[in-house]
Amino acid sequence: MNCEKSIKAFQKAQVVIPGGVDSPVRAFKSVGGTPLFIKKGKGAYLVDIDGNKYVDFVQSWGPLIFGHADKTIEKAVIKAVKNGLSFGAPTKVETKLASLICSMFEGMDKVRFVSSGTEAVMSAIRLARGYTNRDDIVKFEGCYHGHSDSLLVQAGSGAVTFGTPSSPGVPSDLTKHTLLAKYNDIKSVKKCFQNSKNIACVIIEPIAGNMGFVPADAKFLEELRALCDKHGALLIFDEVMSGFRASLKGAQGVYETKPDLVTFGKVIGGGMPVGAFGGWAEIMDKLSPDGPVYQAGTLSGNPVAMSAGLASLEKLIAHEGLHVELEVKAKRLVEGLKSAALAEGIALQVGAIGSMFGFFFNDKPVKNFDDALTSNTKLFAAFHQGMLKEGFYFACSQFETGFISSVMSDEMIDETIEAAAKVFKEIK
Ligand SMILES: *Cc1c(COP(=O)(O)O)cnc(C)c1O
């Protein structure tokens, strides 16, 4: 594999952009090698600037459920662009997309659009605090909710503690209201409620995708709902990744549990920068301008981004059964990877829901962040490099989730498994 042009481009980028990237995970730090600079994407494939072609299981970290350069979305974007890029005034397409989203989810009376998942979660947390008049929040170790200050809290050592910031630049005064609990462990949440009478909300990725792929137990979510109700705290589902991915209704199509607020991102913009948060009218009406909780955005509800999101969601709704098809493919992939690994004596823990999938180099099941951290990241790095050479682009960390798109064929999946079998043999 020749990556000369990417290597040169990365050197140039590092001079003027910190680390050469605009989001740290792109830098390939945990797997080694140089990040590939992308020239274009088409369907299931990515092409880098050296002309290498890869089957893409990253899909821009989730948004591209129809693959690259989908014609329907492309057409909607071009049509919108011709009328102007942004007005900072209402457009009808915002109401159209909001109506569509509200019609899909029980308890989603109103929704507000922002420009990223980070913004969606940050705003939902502020709203939860404003609505309940409480300051503390509970988050789970290993769940990622964007990079806003109060959510950038390191997973502790398993003990339930008040959070300490995971980044310099975040004053501990800003994270002292963030309590940490353990994923899939209701006792750890009960402890938080014992320690604080001031909890505004519990936020969770109901299908965690940012510590690797770790779904919540159905019973755990039910107990979480009951605990929140008992203590008058809101339950927020962060579905920035799982929304429209795990099923058409995200985690709400997989579990019975209903949240009070939901955050969206990724698929909701079809590849454009869109985030959203929504829920009961009683809560959402606390937002400015009707209510006292301030939240705003110059480019929020941008007509081009909204058009991409609308085209993407309408296409998803029109394709009935799509998520079932994608789940069959995702399972075909992870089961194939698992047997190929096993044939070389490598243990893989695998899982898939809808178009999301994951695999851990681990001989024990992974239920939480501590479990995930016991995975063999060296083996993962070797796997990642080997698969790139074979033309398969996986997320460059053991602690990420993979995605199937609608344009991936069974043949591509089988080729991936064949290549993986070869790579497992080399790296065992
Ligand atoms: C990606 C992600 C975010 C952050 O979204 P950005 O658009 O990157 O700001 C928040 N929560 C979850 C669950 C995510 O997967």
The ligand as an SDF file (V2000), in Angstrom:
LIG
                    3D

 15 15  0  0  0  0  0  0  0  0999 V2000
  -20.5920   11.8070   18.3940 C   0  0  0  0  0  0  0  0  0  0  0  0
  -21.3030   11.8820   19.6680 C   0  0  0  0  0  0  0  0  0  0  0  0
  -21.4840   13.0980   20.3480 C   0  0  0  0  0  0  0  0  0  0  0  0
  -20.8520   14.3800   19.8860 C   0  0  0  0  0  0  0  0  0  0  0  0
  -21.3370   14.7730   18.6330 O   0  0  0  0  0  0  0  0  0  0  0  0
  -20.4590   15.8190   17.7650 P   0  0  0  0  0  0  0  0  0  0  0  0
  -21.3130   16.0640   16.5590 O   0  0  0  0  0  0  0  0  0  0  0  0
  -19.1700   15.1250   17.4740 O   0  0  0  0  0  0  0  0  0  0  0  0
  -20.2700   17.0310   18.5790 O   0  0  0  0  0  0  0  0  0  0  0  0
  -22.2580   13.1070   21.4890 C   0  0  0  0  0  0  0  0  0  0  0  0
  -22.8110   11.9800   21.9680 N   0  0  0  0  0  0  0  0  0  0  0  0
  -22.6540   10.7900   21.3440 C   0  0  0  0  0  0  0  0  0  0  0  0
  -23.3140    9.5730   21.9100 C   0  0  0  0  0  0  0  0  0  0  0  0
  -21.8730   10.6920   20.1960 C   0  0  0  0  0  0  0  0  0  0  0  0
  -21.6800    9.5020   19.6220 O   0  0  0  0  0  0  0  0  0  0  0  0
  1  2  1  0
  2  3  1  0
  2 14  2  0
  3  4  1  0
  3 10  2  0
  4  5  1  0
  5  6  1  0
  6  7  2  0
  6  8  1  0
  6  9  1  0
 10 11  1  0
 11 12  2  0
 12 13  1  0
 12 14  1  0
 14 15  1  0
M  END
$$$$
